Amino acid sequence: MKIDYIISPYNHFYREIFKKYFDARLINPVDRDQMLSMSPNSNKIFLFADRMSLQYMANSHGVGKNIIFFRRHELYDVPANLIMQSKHKFFKVYTLNSFLQNKLKLNYGVDSDIEKNYINEDNWSYAQRGHGNNIAWVGEFKDRKAPDYIVEVAQYYKDYQFHCAVSQGPLKQLYLDFITNYGLKNVFIYEDVDSQEKMNDFLNDKNYLLTTSISEGLPNCVLEASAKGIKPIIRNYPGNMFNEFTYGSLAGIQAHLNSQYNSVEYRELITNNYGLNQFLQFRDKIVAA
């Protein structure tokens, strides 16, 4: 099966791997003209089950095959009736973990396969590292990322420097004021990171990647940091697949900060499970369908 279009409303770095290796045109569903330019009989991969993509499928009368990913937030943010109206147009559905798979089946009667996120590990410069004081936090200032928890962590670990790669958003200034109110302004360093190259540079001198999210599919920042040899410390969330690196309390973070550091292990986790070779196997499976 030839894939003609890759549809994604977000500037996530992994959309480029789909575009390149499926040799397909990239479409932003927010752009109505782009959506209307697609032939209804073409084959498409929707990287997110966002509202615009689901509305397109619900109103489409073509015979093209639609492959769609439910990555996380769609099961909470998208109106249930929109999923129900479009599900008859799903040719193949993928989720990122068993929690999401079960939730999609229970709530909407939709069967899905679990498929990982992948990165091209060669795009992420690797180096041997060890324990240090630089902690990276990557995300957006929104509730599900729980940025207020990073403030609690910073109060407890004042000897560490927290480097935050954040995107612009309506809550950004609110949290900056919140951090200043706690006297932690000098503990945090902020950078706007909007490209793969900038993220690669941002992570270069970091010792740890800390996540605080209460809900995720499969966080790409964990894959990217691990590929660079950085130790991930991941807040436990429903469907989490990184049990070895998870925490559920401040004491759990401390345990990871004190435990053995092994950059080779983190890199091999990616190359053996989430790297380009695994993505190409997934691509070949789609093409053969």
MODAHU-V961030 format. One record per backbone hydrogen bond with DSSP energy under -0.5 kcal/mol. CO is the residue of the C=O (numbers start at 1). NH is the residue of the N-H. E is the energy in kcal/mol with one decimal. If there is no record, write none. Layout:
co: (CO | CO)
nh: (NH | NH)
e: (E | E)
This chain:
co: (2 | 4 | 5 | 6 | 6 | 7 | 7 | 10 | 12 | 13 | 13 | 14 | 15 | 16 | 17 | 18 | 19 | 19 | 25 | 27 | 27 | 28 | 30 | 31 | 32 | 33 | 34 | 35 | 39 | 40 | 43 | 43 | 44 | 44 | 45 | 45 | 46 | 48 | 50 | 51 | 52 | 53 | 54 | 55 | 56 | 57 | 65 | 65 | 66 | 66 | 67 | 68 | 69 | 70 | 72 | 73 | 73 | 74 | 79 | 79 | 80 | 81 | 82 | 83 | 86 | 87 | 89 | 89 | 92 | 93 | 94 | 95 | 97 | 98 | 99 | 100 | 101 | 102 | 103 | 104 | 104 | 105 | 109 | 113 | 113 | 119 | 120 | 121 | 123 | 133 | 133 | 134 | 134 | 135 | 136 | 137 | 139 | 140 | 142 | 142 | 142 | 143 | 144 | 144 | 146 | 146 | 147 | 148 | 149 | 150 | 151 | 152 | 153 | 157 | 160 | 161 | 161 | 162 | 162 | 163 | 163 | 164 | 164 | 165 | 166 | 169 | 171 | 172 | 173 | 174 | 175 | 176 | 177 | 178 | 179 | 179 | 180 | 184 | 184 | 185 | 187 | 189 | 191 | 191 | 192 | 195 | 196 | 197 | 198 | 199 | 200 | 201 | 203 | 207 | 208 | 208 | 209 | 211 | 214 | 219 | 219 | 220 | 221 | 222 | 223 | 224 | 225 | 225 | 226 | 228 | 231 | 233 | 234 | 237 | 242 | 243 | 245 | 247 | 249 | 250 | 251 | 252 | 253 | 254 | 255 | 262 | 263 | 264 | 265 | 266 | 267 | 267 | 268 | 269 | 270 | 270 | 270 | 274 | 275 | 276 | 277 | 278 | 279 | 280 | 281 | 282 | 283 | 284 | 285 | 286)
nh: (4 | 25 | 45 | 8 | 27 | 47 | 48 | 12 | 15 | 16 | 17 | 18 | 19 | 20 | 21 | 22 | 23 | 24 | 6 | 8 | 29 | 31 | 32 | 35 | 36 | 37 | 38 | 38 | 42 | 64 | 4 | 5 | 46 | 67 | 7 | 47 | 69 | 50 | 54 | 55 | 56 | 57 | 58 | 59 | 60 | 60 | 44 | 67 | 91 | 92 | 46 | 94 | 71 | 96 | 75 | 76 | 77 | 78 | 82 | 83 | 84 | 85 | 86 | 87 | 89 | 90 | 66 | 91 | 68 | 113 | 70 | 115 | 101 | 102 | 103 | 104 | 105 | 106 | 107 | 108 | 110 | 109 | 111 | 95 | 115 | 121 | 123 | 124 | 125 | 135 | 161 | 207 | 208 | 163 | 210 | 165 | 167 | 142 | 145 | 146 | 147 | 146 | 214 | 215 | 149 | 150 | 151 | 152 | 153 | 154 | 155 | 156 | 157 | 160 | 162 | 135 | 163 | 164 | 189 | 137 | 165 | 166 | 191 | 139 | 193 | 172 | 175 | 176 | 177 | 178 | 179 | 180 | 181 | 182 | 182 | 184 | 183 | 187 | 188 | 188 | 162 | 164 | 166 | 193 | 194 | 199 | 200 | 201 | 202 | 203 | 204 | 204 | 206 | 231 | 136 | 210 | 233 | 235 | 238 | 222 | 223 | 224 | 225 | 226 | 227 | 228 | 228 | 230 | 229 | 127 | 209 | 211 | 247 | 240 | 245 | 246 | 234 | 236 | 253 | 254 | 255 | 256 | 257 | 258 | 259 | 266 | 267 | 268 | 269 | 270 | 270 | 271 | 272 | 273 | 273 | 274 | 275 | 119 | 279 | 280 | 281 | 282 | 283 | 284 | 285 | 286 | 287 | 288 | 289 | 289)
e: (-0.5 | -2.2 | -2.2 | -0.5 | -3.1 | -2.6 | -0.5 | -1.0 | -1.5 | -1.4 | -0.5 | -1.3 | -2.4 | -2.6 | -2.1 | -1.9 | -0.6 | -1.4 | -2.8 | -2.4 | -0.6 | -1.8 | -0.9 | -2.0 | -2.5 | -1.2 | -0.5 | -1.2 | -1.9 | -1.7 | -2.4 | -1.5 | -0.5 | -2.8 | -2.9 | -0.7 | -2.0 | -0.9 | -2.4 | -2.8 | -2.1 | -2.1 | -2.5 | -1.6 | -0.6 | -0.8 | -2.7 | -0.6 | -2.8 | -1.5 | -3.6 | -2.5 | -0.7 | -0.6 | -1.7 | -1.7 | -3.2 | -1.6 | -0.9 | -1.2 | -2.1 | -2.1 | -1.2 | -1.5 | -2.4 | -1.6 | -0.5 | -0.6 | -2.5 | -2.3 | -2.9 | -2.9 | -2.1 | -2.5 | -2.1 | -2.5 | -1.8 | -2.7 | -2.4 | -1.8 | -1.3 | -1.7 | -0.5 | -2.5 | -0.5 | -1.0 | -2.4 | -1.7 | -0.6 | -0.7 | -3.1 | -2.3 | -1.6 | -3.3 | -3.1 | -2.5 | -0.9 | -1.9 | -1.3 | -0.5 | -0.6 | -1.8 | -2.3 | -0.9 | -1.5 | -0.6 | -0.8 | -1.4 | -2.5 | -2.3 | -1.9 | -1.2 | -2.2 | -1.4 | -0.5 | -2.8 | -0.6 | -0.6 | -2.5 | -2.6 | -0.6 | -1.0 | -2.4 | -2.2 | -0.5 | -1.5 | -2.1 | -2.0 | -2.4 | -1.9 | -2.5 | -2.2 | -2.2 | -0.9 | -0.7 | -1.9 | -1.9 | -1.7 | -0.9 | -0.6 | -2.6 | -3.4 | -1.5 | -0.7 | -0.6 | -2.1 | -2.4 | -2.1 | -2.8 | -2.0 | -0.5 | -1.1 | -1.8 | -1.3 | -2.9 | -0.5 | -3.1 | -0.5 | -0.6 | -0.8 | -1.0 | -2.6 | -2.4 | -2.2 | -2.0 | -0.9 | -0.7 | -2.3 | -1.7 | -1.4 | -2.2 | -2.2 | -1.8 | -2.4 | -1.9 | -1.2 | -2.7 | -2.5 | -1.6 | -2.1 | -2.0 | -1.6 | -2.2 | -1.5 | -1.3 | -1.6 | -2.3 | -2.6 | -1.8 | -1.0 | -0.6 | -2.3 | -2.2 | -0.6 | -0.7 | -2.5 | -0.8 | -2.4 | -1.9 | -2.6 | -1.5 | -1.8 | -2.8 | -2.4 | -1.6 | -1.9 | -2.7 | -1.8 | -0.5 | -1.2)
